[in-house]
Structures are given as structure tokens and as C-alpha cells.
Amino acid sequence: MHKFILDSIAVGPDGNKLLWNGTSFFPNSKINLYEFSENFDGWSDDLTDLHENVIGSGHPIDIYGRELTVNLIRKFIDKKNINLLEIGCSSGYLIEDIDKYDFINYTGSDIVKGPLVRLSKKYPNNPFVRCDILNSPFIANTFDVVVALNVLEHIENDMLAIEKIYSLLNSDGILILELPFNSDLYDNFDKSLFHFRRYNLVDIHNLSKSSGFKLIDLSYTGILVYPVFYLYKKFFSKILSLKPEKEIAASGNSRLFSMLLILERKLGFLKFFHAGIRIRAVFQK
């Protein structure tokens, strides 16, 4: 059973007030989606369609990232019941991966409505909240784990977002971040995806120290692919000028890309290389 995670009272379709019991609203127990706030500064409906129709759940680096996320949760949290909040749950690919674990009480949040409506119907026993993390109804010291995969780059004031997440976590709670690596590679492709920035290692440390978090784990994904990725971003992307959906589809459908990620899983020594397409950080409160 979820804790009481909301500090607000919602209003149902009939105008009557609904109370939140941590899993659903009552007296209408069929409601498990709460709309609280929105912010499209770092997102758009078109970008949602891009993720739904082009990226989907099958991009190799996303599959790998979700696999690593689940492993990190099991590694750092030794509890029978975990209250987990995913910020930017979007189309629900992570909940598909963790739904089989009965010890995880999952709450999903995002700013877009369409995917949340579908998720709330597919997972009627899980709560979903439409909100901007900077303006959310969650109560402090509630969650054991907060997950934000490829989300922070879409938030203009990322430091404020990290501070907000810090307040939501229980003592010793962890935050799992996945972010695009190397600010020097920020280009028009990132702008088209509503990225405010890419991240270097120093940025990760600054977020950790300024918010009060401890950085307890750091890794990279897309290590073997990174040299080609770097050359493309630095020299060829402007020449080819591919649309975002073309770039994403090209990597997602590449057998070589998939094979290199499979090899990366097996080569443990690669963890000593501090470069990759994405950087993954685990913060602890």
C-alpha cells in the first residue's frame, strides 16, 4: 500500500471532492489519475508523438538503460516495500519492466496527459499524477527511490528540480538519473528535442554538492558507440542535417549499434572509461 503521497484534495467529474488514499481516490476507487499542474517549456505534444511513434520501447540504448535502472534499485535499496516515483514516466516503459516486482510501489508522474490516461487504465492499481516536478503535490520524505531517465535536460532550472527531489526522498533514499553526456556536443538535434543542455562530469558533481546529495555511483552507456557518436555530432550532423526522427531511427535500427551495446554489457572493464552517449548517476540523500 502506498503512503499518503499527495497534500491536496482533487475534484471529481461530478464536482465532489475526492480524497487520496495513496493508491486511488475515494469514494470513487476507479480514479487513479490526478491532474495537478503542467509545464511545456521543455516538452511538447509533438515530442510525445516522436517518442511514441519513432522511438517506442525498443531502442537498444533505452532497453539497456531501463535494465541498468532496475539493477540499481535492487542493488541500493534493501527493503521489502519500496515507494518509487518515476518523473517523466511518459509511455510507461519502465513500469513494464518493474511491474513484476511486488515489493515496488510505483507512482508515475509526467506533464503530458495522453500517455498518463492510457497508463492509468492499464495499471489501475498504480497512481499517476500529471504535474511539473517544480510544482507538484507530493509530500516531503515520502519516496525511497526517485527515477528520472532523460528528464533533467528538459527542465530549465535543473538545480531547483534536484532540490525538490531531495525533499521528496526519505533518509538514505536514492535518485537515479540518466542524462545525455558531453555539453560540447549540444547541437540543433538537442534543441529540437527540447534539451536545455547536455551534461559533463563536473555538472553531475555540482548538482550533487549544491543539493546536499551524495554521489554514490556513476556509469556510462553507449561507451563503444561513443567515438562514432562524437564524430557525427562534431563534424557530420550539420552536413547531413537529418531530422530528429531520422537520426533516432538510424541508431535504433542499426544492428552494429545493438551488437556494440550487447558487447558493452559483457566487458566489465569498460566501466573505467569516462565517456559514453549517456551518463548515469545515483545520488543518495
Summary of the structure (lengths in Angstrom):
residues: 285
radius of gyration: 18.9
end to end distance: 23.2
largest distance: 59.2
contacts: 893
relative contact order: 0.15
helix: 41%
strand: 24%
